[in-house]
Amino acid sequence: MDSKTPSSVAVILVNWNGYLLTQRCLLSLEKVSFDNFSVIVVDNGSEDGSFEKLKSEFSFPIFLKNFKNLGFTGGNNTGIVYALEKGFDHVLLLNNDTVVTPDFIDELLKIELMEKNVGMVQPLILFHESPNIIWSAGGKFHKVLGMSKTLGDRKAIHNYPLKVKELDWATGCCILISSEVIKKVGSLESAFFAYFEDVDWSLRVREAGYQIYLAPDSIIYHEGSASSKKPHDEGTLSAAVFYLHARNQLFLLRRHCKGILVFTSWPFHLMKYFGWMSYFCLRGRIKKMKAVAKGIYHGILLDHSQDEPLCP
């Protein structure tokens, strides 16, 4: 990137029945200091009138609408296609349940000037309700077990070494990626719908020879799992969340843990999911037990390279 020519950035927000969250995020984006960005709000078939409310309240975003819920992958891919068609230099995925700081884009772009062969950059993400506690400082992927770990998870800032560092994967909560890289590795894998799609995308970026970095001076705040933590008859998380977790974890193993790694990664996760099923059975949470079983079945048998998101 030529430091004399500001890079253009398309910030993509996916809204699904989340008027208040998206409104708050857009209000924070209005204060961003970087002056060459556009916000693309992709509505994922909302039924709460939020799309219309947001359009009437905000004039600066570009509004796109999917006529059904295509999940995190499908919603963002709609925005990515638009951004590439319009010639933006970079795409920035941003969860709608975040609040950003004014210089967060500037600090993300600085990494491209500092480091070589940059594929993705993520900011330091703190809990919105506990701004001194880390939600994510990037991710580590343990290939032998096929396990993705969030770095800095729930650590206090003052107890965590904050520096520019290489990551194995960047969280989909906020990812800056150049259009050039997307054209080489592709966009999000639609079949995932939600969960683990960011790990898969990151691993594909690294397999293509690019590096992923944490930008510790780029700060945003995240309301943890705002879209998935809602009251249900069997607890806070829905059965669909457990189905997607099990299915997509196995999709990930099929794509990235091959050869001898099959004999270490698969037993680890299958034992974990059978443990979940036993727990749910003992607690009488039959919907969740069946959801995990269905997730295992589909994770083994379904095509994980579909053009359309595989809904739960």
Salt bridges, closest charged atoms under 4 A:
ASP43 OD2 - LYS65 NZ 2.94
ASP97 OD1 - HIS222 NE2 3.14
GLU107 OE2 - LYS110 NZ 3.13
GLU112 OE2 - HIS90 NE2 2.79
ASP153 OD1 - ARG154 NE 3.99
ASP168 OD2 - LYS140 NZ 3.72
ASP168 OD1 - ARG206 NH2 3.83
GLU180 OE2 - LYS184 NZ 3.57
GLU189 OE1 - ARG255 NH2 3.00
ASP200 OD2 - ARG204 NE 3.10
ASP200 OD1 - ARG255 NE 2.72
ASP200 OD1 - HIS256 NE2 2.70
GLU207 OE2 - HIS256 ND1 2.88
GLU223 OE1 - ARG24 NH2 2.95
ASP233 OD2 - LYS287 NZ 2.66
